[in-house]
């Protein structure tokens, strides 16, 4: 999906004011600084490639950009779910510990 366009001044103002500027960024081309790209080859059935091409065209991006966006989104989602699950487990363990009877060691 192509990002929305605004003036540099408006972008700077929004950023400085702490507003969400993500809709104005092209995340499909974002890279971590000083981190080289690693080429990965993936084979897809022809019908999957056709579906990818149609989906990419609807969003106005290349097939490669679409695949990158979807993989990054899925990995981010998975990380979020894992963090949430870990927090829930930690909270559950803490609550269970609070509910356990206290033993008197002075005996």
N, C-alpha and C positions, 0 to 999 in steps of 0.2 A: 504494500500500500504506500503510495506516495505521501510524504508528509505535507501538511498544510503550509502555506507560505505566508509569512509576515515580514515586516521590515526588521532590519538588524536592531534598530533602536527599540522597537516594541519587544523583540525577543530578549534583549538585554534588560529592559525594565521588568518583564515578567520573571526572568531568572533572578534578578536582584531582589524582587519582592517575594521570592520563594514560591511562585506559582508553578503549576505543573506545565512543563514545556515539552513533554514527551511526544505530543501529537505533531510537533514541528521538527522532530528529528527523524532521520532515516536510519532506523536501527539495523536494517539489513546490511548496511555497510560499516557498522560500528566494529571497532577492533580494539583490543587492549594494546596500549603502547608497548613497544619493544617485545611483543609476543609474535613470533613468526607464524604465519598460517601453515597448516599442515594439510596437504592434499589427501582426500579420501575418495576412493572410487566406490560407487554403489550401483549395482545392477537392478533395474526395475523392469517388470513386464511392460510391454508396449502400451497396454491399456492404462496402466498407472501413469506412465509418462504423459499420455494424452490428457488425463485428468489433471495432472500437475500443471501442464501447459495452459489448460483452460482456467484453472484457479489463479495462476500467475497473471494471465492476461486480464482477468477481472480486477485484479489488484494493481495492475500497472507495474509489475515487477518481473524480473527474469525468473526462470525456473529455479536457478541456483539460489537466488535471493529468497524465494518462497521456501525452499527446503531448509535453508539456514534459519529463517525466522521461525518456522514451525518446530524445528529441533530445539532451538534455544528456548522457545516458549514452553515446550514440553519439559525440558530439563529444569527450567526455572520453577515450573509448577510442581515437579517432583521434589525439588529441593524444599519448596514451601511446605508441601505435605509432610515430608520427612521431619522438618523442623517442628511443625505443629504436632506431629505424632510424638516426637521426643519430648516436647514440653508437656504434653498430656500425660505421658508415662511418668515424667518426673513429678508432676503435680499429684498424680494418683499414688505414687510411692510415698510422697510426703504426707498425704492425707491418711494413708494406711498406717504409716508410722505414728501419726498423732493419735490414731484410734486404738493402737495396741495398748494393752494394759502395762502399766509401769511396774517393774519388779523392784522390790525393796532389797537392796544389796547389804543392808545393815544387819542382817540376820546372823 
